[in-house]
Amino acid sequence: MNEKVELELDGADEAQALAGPRSEHLRILERRLGVRVGQRGAELTVAGEKTAVGHALKVVDVLLGQVRAGRPLGHDDVEQALKALAQGEPALKALTAPAVLTSGRGRSIAPRGLTQSRYVDCIRTHDVVFGIGPAGTGKTYLAMAMAVAALLEKKVKRIVLARPAVEAGEKLGFLPGDLAEKVNPYLRPLYDALHDMVDAARARELIDEGVVEVAPLAFMRGRTLNDCFAILDEAQNASVEQMKMFLTRLGYHSKAVVTGDVTQVDLPTGKLSGLIHAKKVLAGVDGITFVEFNDSDVVRHPVVAQVIRAYERAEVEAAREADATVSAPSSSVEEG
């Protein structure tokens, strides 16, 4: 059964924000849901098979909520809403969660999916949160947004951002410059995220004043972090000893978020990842929680999720072949 629904939007500006440049957002809905979407002035029309129209209206409702909250829409927001539609009502509702932070550029930063929403809630309610999962799931970015928000709200007095300076195929000794210049490339993603949330001049001021510190993990030894929001990024490359050292730096009125991807460990062969170890020994400890992300939580280009799945399949197949080789009976040849 076909159906046609007309919606009256709050003016032409809202309609344009929803439709996107050259109505590209509406065209995505048409292609993905098999409906016809028309827009004239402040009036939106959705037509097609009844179930498909219902799905389209749910997505439109979420997107309108984001527009009315002052969040500029992009292709990725439409794709994320369509992904949430397939995951069910809780995932759709998660996309309407309040913004964590409004960046220096006026852009709202908010959870973009059920797992991200749960992650943000856990950061609010727990002292130590582990965000574990593949690249592109927003683990570090959301943790940074929560840290900046806590600083602006005066819930903490400083932010400490740390990363292990572990070599991934390149030797630090061959890079030019002193120690600071050698480790800076490892810390660059943290600087980039900070500059995306606070204007460059303010970010520089916070760093110069020591309110925001970006440093290699090794520099955390011997310190106590009071009134602090601490983030350890790329934690899969921390050793067991380094992980214990970082977690025991936490002082009064402080919070820590540890992020990493256990499938991308760059530690030397035979050296156990501190993140993998922590996942085993800290499960069930009061005040500590783990949030697991997977490829369905990727909020980058859609191909990123496909790349992750392809590598996972390849790893499973390689493990299967290795097991087959080990279990195959060996034959011996008698010498005459």
Secondary structure, 3 states (H helix, E strand, C coil): CEEEEEEECCCHHHHHHHHCHHHHHHHHHHHHHCCEEEEECCEEEEEEEHHHHHHHHHHHHHHHHHHHCCCCCCHHHHHHHHHHHHHCHHHHHHCCCCCCEECCCCCEECCCCHHHHHHHHHHHHCCEEEEECCCCCCHHHHHHHHHHHHHHCCCCCEEEEEECCCCCCCCHHHCCCCHHHHHHHHHHHHHHHHHHHCCHHHHHHHHHCCCEEEEEHHHHCCCCECCEEEEECCHHHCEHHHHHHHHCCECCCCEEEEEECCCCCCCCCCCCEHHHHHHHHCCCCCCEEEEECCHHHCCCCHHHHHHHHHHHHHHHHHHHHHHHHHHCCCCCCCCC
